[in-house]
Amino acid sequence: MQNIVVKDIFESFNDHLNKEQELREQIREIVREIDYAAKEATIVLQVIHSSLTDVPTACSNARVHFETCSNGYQRLAALIPAGQYYRYNDHWHFLTQRVVFLVALTVYLEKEDLVSRDAAAEILGMKTKQADGFHLDIEDYLVGVLQMASELSRYATNSVTLGDYERPLKISKFVADVNSGFRLLNMKNDALRKRFDALKYDVKKIEEIVYDICIRGLRVDSGSTPAVSESTATAETEK
């Protein structure tokens, strides 16, 4: 009799494990679809590093892929049992950070502004309140913004290569503002803190680009001629 009871107990465990495995497989399938859309958005946004004129088109194309991501997140929201968001979020945790980075980059390219958490969540078909269940976690949003800052430092460098000397100045001010915002936070999370520490190198890199533009006289003032560098001015005076 005791053996029969033990068997019944473990059979119920087996049923639970099978259902859990089935649910996780469904989650993985949806996450794969979101990941594919994110990769496609990444590809179309790479044009900003090689062209000055195709940026608006790249943003429009990226938003099409964000719609696919939104659809995926909404399916996940319907699939995840109430109150179990953090039990399964390891499946989409890092992916969501990357998707938020792409959304933030797109919004910056369109408006030269920082996307809010509410706006990012709306684009991705997610909520912002934990009480609502499936939501855009604050940490995922913040890490996505930090990833955007790193991409903008690369964008600043390539803008100079393409002959756009004003873009790095705008990026420098924007990233400096983002840096100031992060300094208001009391970050004790190790992963987020580590990622934030990398921001100072992004700021420094962009500042060096701006400095180089200024001393070389490449900056255009009021849409007229480039500002004359100090060395150039001295040479002209000696003549």
N, C-alpha and C positions, 0 to 999 in steps of 0.2 A: 504493500500500500504506500509506503514512504517513497519508493522509487517512482511510482506513478505520479505522485504529487510533485516531486522534483522535476519530472519530465514536463508536466503541464506548465510549471513555472518558467522553465527555460524555453518552451515553445512560444510562450507569450513574449518573451524577450526577443526571440527570433523574428516574430511578426513586426515588432517595433523597429528592429534594426533594418529589416527589409524596406519598410515604409520610409525610414529615415534616409536610406541609401537612394531610394527612388526619388525622393524630394530633392536631395542634393544633386542628383543627375539632371533633374529638370532645371535646377538653378544654374548648374554649369553650362547647360545648353544655351540658356538665355544670356548668360554672361559672355559666352563666346560670340554671340551675335552683337552684343554691345561693344566688345573688344574689337571686332572686325570693323564696325562703323567708326570707332575711335581711330583705328589705324588709317582708314580712308580719309578721315578729316585731317589727320596729321599730314598725310601725303599732299592734299590739296593746299594746306596752309604753308607748306615748305616753299611755295612760289614766292613768298615775301622776301626770301633771301636771295632771289635771283632776278626779280623784276619790280619796277616801281609802278607799273600800270595795271598789273593783274590782281592787285590786292582786293579790290571790291568783289571781283568775281570769285576769288578764293574764299572770301567770307561767306558769300551766298551759297557756294557749294558745301562749305563746312556745315552750315545751318541745316542743310538737307540731311546730312549724316547725324546731326544732333536730334533730328526728329526720330530717326531709327533708335538712337540711344534712349530717348524719352519713352518710346513705345516699349522698349525692353525693361526699363525701370518700372513702368506701370504694371507690366506682367509680373515682375518680381514682387511688387507690392501686393498683388492679388494672391501670390503663391505663398508668401511667408506667413506662417501662423501669427496671430496677434500676440504681441509681447515677446517675440523671439527674434527681433531684428538683429541684436548683437550676437545671437547664437550662430547666425549664418553669414554675417557680414564680412567674414574673412574671404568669401568668394568674390566680392566686388569692392572691397575696401581700397586697394591700391589702384584698381581700374577707375574708380570714381574720382580719385585724386587727379588722374591723368585726363579724364573727361572734363573736369572742372577747369584744369589748366587750359585745355583747348577752347572751352567756352570763354574763359577770361581773356585769352589772347585775341579771340575773334571780336569780342566786345571792345577791347582796346583799339584794335585796328579800325573798327567802324566809328568809334566815338571818342577815342583817346581818353577813356574813362575806365574806372575800376568797376567791374560787375559786382553787384551786391550778392550776398548769399541768397536772398529772396529771389532775385532775378535769375541767378544761376539755377536754383531749384525749379523755378517755373519753366525755364528752357528745357530742363531735363525731366519734367513731369513728376517732380518729387515734392515732398513737404519739407518744412523747416523745423517743425515742432516734434520732439521725440514722442509726445503723447499721441501724435497722429499715426504712429507706427513707422512705416517706411519713410525715411527722411534723409535729407542731406546733412550729414554729420559736420559739426563745426570744424573739426580737425581736418576732414577731407577737403573742405572749402579752403581753409588756410594754407594747406600744403599745395593745393592747386594754384593758388595765387603766387606762392613762392616759386613754383616751377615756371610760371609765366614770367616772373622777373628775370630768371636765368635765360629764358628764350629771348627776352627783350634785349639783354646785353649782347647776344649774338646778332640780333636784328640791327642793333646800333652799329656794330662793326661792319656788317654787310651793306648797310645803307650808305656808309662812307665809300665803300668800294663801288657802289652803283652811282655815286655822285650826288647823293642826297645828304647835304651837310647840316640841314636844319633838323632832320629827324632825330639824330642822337641827342640834341639839346632838349627836345620835347620828352624823349624817353628818360633822360637824366632827371628831369624835374618830376616826372611821374613816379619813377622807381624810388626817388628820394622821399616822396610823399608816402609811398607804400611802406618804406623802411621806417618812417616816423610813426606810422600807424601801428606797426608790429611792436615797436618799442614801448607802446602803451600797455601791451599785454604782459601779464605775469605768467610766463610759460614755464611749467614744471614738467611738461610731457617731454621725455627724452628725444623721441623721434622728431617732434615738431621743433624743439629747441635746436637740435642738430641742423635741421633744414634751414632754420632761421639764421643760424650762424654763417651759413653759406651766402646769405643775402649781402653781407658786407663786402664780399669779394665781387659780387655782381655790381654793386654800387661803385666800388673802386674802379672796376674795369670800364664802366660807362663814363665815369668822371675823367679817366685818362684819355678816352676817345675825344670827349668834349674839349679837354685841355689842348690836345694835339690839333684839333680843328681851329681853335682860337689862335694859338701861337703861329699857325701856318697861314692865317688870314683867309681861311676858307669859308668862314661864316658870312652869310649874306644879310646885310642890315636893311630892313624895310623894303625888301624886294629889289634893291638896287645892286650896287657893285659889292664884291666881297670886302670885308674889313681888311685894312692894311696891317700886316703884322709889324711888331716892333723892329725886327731886323730889317724888313723891307723899308720901313720909314727912315731908319738910320742911313741906309744906303742911298736913298733918294736925297736926303739932306746933304750928305757928303758930296754929291754931284754938284 
